[in-house]
C-alpha cells in the first residue's frame, strides 16, 4: 500500500474511532488497516497511535502527523477536482464546523437543504464549542463568533451577537432588583463554564476606567448551554449567554435580558474558509447558498432581542 493510501486509512481510523470501524468503512480487513498504520509509523520512525483491539489514541507525534495528513489529502482532493474541470455539479465531502447550538439550530437546516439540492455532495458537520484550526483539521468552512485574528482565512461577515445577562421574569419579580453588574453577586448565578465559573467581566464606565469584574458563588456550573438555559428558564437563577441562544425564549416572554446598558460591544459572526478553498466548487456552492440564509437567521435573532 502506498503512503497516500496509508494516510487515508490513518485518517479514517481517527474519524471512525477504531481500527475495526475504519476497516468496515473502507472495506478492508482489520489486519490491512493495522499494516497501513504500521507502515506509516515505520516511515516516520515514531509511534502515531496508542491502540488496543477496541480503542485508539493519538500520540503527541501522531497529533502533528494527523494534521499534516489532513492537509495533504485535502490539497489532493482540491487538485483532482480542479484538474477534472469540475465547474457545474459540486461533489465530494464537505466538512463544516460551528459552535454547538448555532450549528444544530441554524447551520444544520441550511446544510440539509443544500445536500438535498446537491446529491453528489456528502457532508460532515462538526459541532464544537472550542477553537479549531480549519487548515490543520482539514475543514472547508467554519462559523466563527469572535473577533478574527487569522488573516490567512477568507472571512464573510454574516451578523453579530450580544453577550447578555438574562433570567426568567418570575425570578426577577421575586428577588431584589438588578440595576448594575455588582448586584449579581447577591443573586443565584447559573454559570456556563465557557463564560466564567466564578466571575463575569463588564466594560469600564469611562474611557480610561478599569474593566469591572463581578465575583459570585455560582449556584450551578454547567458546561452545556442547553442545560444552563433550561435551569434559568425554570426560575433557578441568572446566567450569561449569547443573545441568539435565548432569542426565541425572549420573544415568547420566557426570559428577560437585563443590564443591556452594561454589555460589551456585540461580537461579529463570520463564515471563514481557508485561503484557496473557495475555488473548490462544493465549497463555493455551499458558501454562496448559506451566507444569505445565515444573515437572515442572525438578523431575525437580533430583532427578537431588540429593546432588551
C-alpha positions in Angstrom: 0.0 0.0 0.0 1.4 3.4 -0.9 1.9 6.2 1.5 -1.2 8.2 0.4 -3.5 5.3 0.8 -1.9 4.6 4.2 -2.6 8.2 5.1 -6.3 7.8 4.1 -6.5 4.7 6.3 -4.9 6.5 9.2 -7.3 9.5 9.0 -10.3 7.2 8.6 -9.3 5.3 11.7 -9.2 8.6 13.6 -12.6 9.7 12.2 -14.2 6.4 12.9 -12.7 5.9 16.3 -11.2 2.4 15.9 -9.3 0.2 13.6 -12.2 -2.1 13.1 -14.6 0.7 12.3 -12.1 2.0 9.8 -11.9 -1.4 8.2 -15.6 -1.6 7.8 -15.7 2.0 6.4 -13.0 1.2 3.8 -14.0 -2.4 3.1 -10.6 -3.6 4.3 -9.7 -6.2 6.9 -8.5 -5.2 10.4 -5.1 -6.7 9.5 -4.9 -4.5 6.4 -5.7 -1.4 8.5 -3.1 -2.3 11.0 -0.5 -2.9 8.4 -1.2 0.5 6.8 -0.7 2.4 10.1 2.4 0.3 10.9 3.9 1.2 7.6 3.4 4.9 8.3 5.0 4.5 11.8 7.9 2.8 10.2 8.3 5.5 7.6 8.3 8.4 10.1 10.1 6.5 12.8 7.7 7.2 15.7 4.6 5.7 17.1 1.5 7.5 15.9 -1.2 5.6 17.7 -1.6 4.0 21.1 -4.0 1.2 20.2 -5.9 -1.7 21.7 -8.4 -4.1 20.0 -11.2 -1.6 20.7 -9.7 1.9 21.0 -7.1 4.2 19.6 -5.4 7.3 20.9 -3.1 9.6 19.2 0.4 10.1 20.5 1.9 13.6 20.6 3.7 12.9 17.3 0.5 11.4 15.9 -1.4 14.6 16.6 1.0 16.6 14.5 1.2 13.9 11.8 -2.6 13.6 11.6 -3.0 17.4 11.0 -0.4 17.1 8.2 -2.2 14.1 6.6 -5.5 16.0 6.6 -3.8 18.9 4.8 -2.2 16.7 2.2 -5.4 14.8 1.5 -7.4 18.0 1.3 -4.9 19.5 -1.2 -5.0 16.4 -3.3 -8.8 16.4 -3.4 -8.8 20.0 -4.5 -6.2 19.4 -7.2 -8.2 16.4 -8.5 -11.4 18.4 -8.7 -9.7 21.4 -10.4 -7.9 19.1 -12.9 -11.1 17.4 -13.7 -12.6 20.8 -14.6 -15.5 20.4 -12.2 -17.4 23.6 -12.6 -21.1 22.7 -12.6 -22.1 19.9 -10.2 -20.4 20.2 -6.8 -19.3 16.8 -5.4 -17.2 15.2 -2.7 -17.1 15.5 1.1 -17.8 18.9 2.6 -16.6 19.4 6.2 -18.0 22.2 8.2 -17.6 23.3 11.8 -19.8 25.5 14.0 -20.5 26.1 17.7 -22.8 23.5 19.2 -26.1 25.5 19.4 -25.6 27.6 16.3 -24.6 24.5 14.3 -27.5 22.5 15.4 -30.2 25.1 15.2 -29.0 27.3 12.3 -26.3 25.7 10.2 -27.7 22.1 10.0 -31.1 23.0 8.4 -29.2 25.1 5.8 -26.8 22.2 5.2 -29.7 19.7 5.0 -31.4 21.8 2.3 -28.1 22.2 0.4 -27.5 18.5 0.4 -31.0 17.9 -1.0 -30.1 20.1 -3.9 -26.7 18.7 -4.5 -26.9 14.9 -4.5 -23.2 14.4 -5.3 -22.1 16.2 -2.1 -21.6 14.5 1.2 -21.1 16.4 4.4 -19.6 16.2 7.9 -20.8 18.8 10.4 -18.5 19.1 13.5 -20.3 20.9 16.4 -17.6 22.2 18.7 -17.6 24.8 21.4 -13.8 25.3 21.1 -11.5 26.9 18.6 -10.3 24.7 15.8 -7.7 25.1 13.1 -9.5 24.7 9.8 -6.3 24.0 7.9 -4.8 21.6 10.4 -8.0 19.6 10.7 -9.0 19.6 7.0 -12.1 21.6 7.5 -13.7 23.5 4.5 -15.9 26.0 6.2 -16.3 27.4 9.7 -18.8 29.5 11.6 -16.9 31.8 14.0 -18.4 34.1 16.7 -15.4 36.2 17.7 -13.1 38.9 16.5 -10.9 37.3 13.9 -7.1 37.3 14.1 -6.2 34.8 11.4 -5.6 36.8 8.2 -5.0 33.7 6.1 -8.7 33.0 6.1 -11.4 34.3 3.8 -13.9 35.8 6.1 -17.5 36.8 5.2 -19.4 38.7 7.9 -23.0 37.4 8.4 -24.1 39.2 11.6 -23.3 39.9 15.2 -24.4 38.6 18.6 -24.6 40.1 22.1 -23.3 38.5 25.3 -26.3 39.0 27.6 -27.4 38.5 31.2 -30.8 37.0 31.5 -33.3 35.4 33.9 -36.9 34.3 34.0 -39.4 37.2 34.7 -40.8 35.5 37.7 -37.3 35.0 39.2 -36.6 38.7 38.7 -40.0 39.7 40.2 -39.3 37.6 43.3 -35.7 38.8 44.0 -34.0 42.2 44.6 -33.7 44.4 41.5 -30.6 44.0 39.3 -29.7 47.5 38.2 -25.9 47.2 37.9 -23.5 44.4 37.5 -22.4 44.4 41.1 -25.9 43.3 42.1 -25.3 39.9 40.6 -23.0 39.0 43.5 -26.2 38.8 45.6 -28.1 36.6 43.2 -28.3 32.9 42.3 -26.0 32.7 39.3 -26.1 29.7 36.9 -22.7 29.7 35.2 -21.8 28.4 31.7 -18.3 27.1 32.1 -17.1 28.8 28.9 -18.3 32.2 30.0 -16.7 32.2 33.5 -17.5 30.0 36.5 -16.9 32.4 39.4 -16.8 35.9 37.8 -18.1 37.9 34.8 -16.5 41.0 33.4 -18.1 44.1 32.1 -16.8 47.2 30.2 -15.4 50.2 32.1 -17.8 53.0 32.7 -15.4 55.6 31.4 -12.8 55.7 28.6 -9.9 55.5 31.0 -11.6 53.4 33.6 -10.9 49.8 34.5 -12.9 46.8 33.4 -15.5 45.8 36.0 -15.2 42.3 37.4 -18.1 40.8 39.3 -17.3 37.8 41.5 -20.0 35.4 42.6 -20.5 32.0 44.1 -22.4 30.0 41.4 -25.5 28.1 42.3 -24.7 25.8 39.4 -22.0 25.4 36.9 -22.7 23.6 33.6 -20.6 23.0 30.5 -23.6 22.8 28.2 -25.7 25.8 27.1 -29.0 24.0 26.8 -28.9 22.8 30.4 -28.0 26.3 31.6 -30.9 27.9 29.7 -33.3 25.3 30.9 -32.3 25.9 34.6 -32.7 29.7 34.3 -36.0 29.5 32.3 -37.3 27.3 35.2 -36.5 30.2 37.6 -33.4 28.9 39.2 -31.2 32.0 38.7 -29.4 34.4 36.4 -27.0 33.5 33.6 -24.8 34.9 30.8 -25.1 33.5 27.3 -25.1 34.7 23.7 -28.3 36.5 22.6 -29.1 34.0 19.8 -29.1 31.2 22.4 -32.2 32.7 24.0 -33.8 34.8 21.3 -36.8 32.5 20.9 -37.4 32.4 24.6 -37.1 36.2 24.9 -39.6 36.7 22.1 -42.1 34.4 24.0 -41.5 36.2 27.3 -39.9 33.2 29.0 -36.7 35.0 29.6 -35.8 38.7 30.1 -32.5 40.3 29.2 -31.2 42.6 31.9 -28.2 45.0 32.2 -28.2 45.7 28.5 -26.6 49.1 29.1 -23.6 47.3 30.7 -23.0 44.9 27.8 -19.7 44.8 25.9 -20.0 45.6 22.2 -21.5 42.8 20.1 -19.2 40.1 18.7 -19.1 39.7 14.9 -20.2 36.4 13.3 -18.3 35.2 10.2 -18.2 32.4 7.8 -14.5 31.6 7.4 -12.8 29.5 4.7 -9.1 28.6 4.3 -7.4 30.6 1.6 -7.8 28.8 -1.8 -10.7 26.6 -0.8 -13.3 28.9 -2.3 -12.1 27.7 -5.7 -13.4 24.2 -4.9 -17.0 24.0 -6.3 -18.6 22.3 -3.4 -17.2 24.9 -1.0 -18.1 27.9 -3.3 -21.6 26.4 -3.8 -22.2 26.0 -0.1 -20.9 29.4 0.9 -23.0 31.1 -1.8 -26.1 29.3 -0.7 -25.5 29.6 3.1 -24.4 33.2 3.5 -27.7 35.0 2.7 -29.6 32.4 4.8 -27.3 32.8 7.8 -27.6 36.6 7.5 -31.3 36.3 7.6 -31.2 34.0 10.6 -28.9 36.1 12.7 -30.8 39.3 11.8 -34.0 37.6 12.9 -32.5 36.7 16.3 -31.2 40.2 16.8 -34.6 41.7 16.2 -36.1 39.3 18.8 -33.8 40.7 21.4 -34.2 44.4 20.4 -35.3 46.6 23.3 -34.0 44.2 25.8 
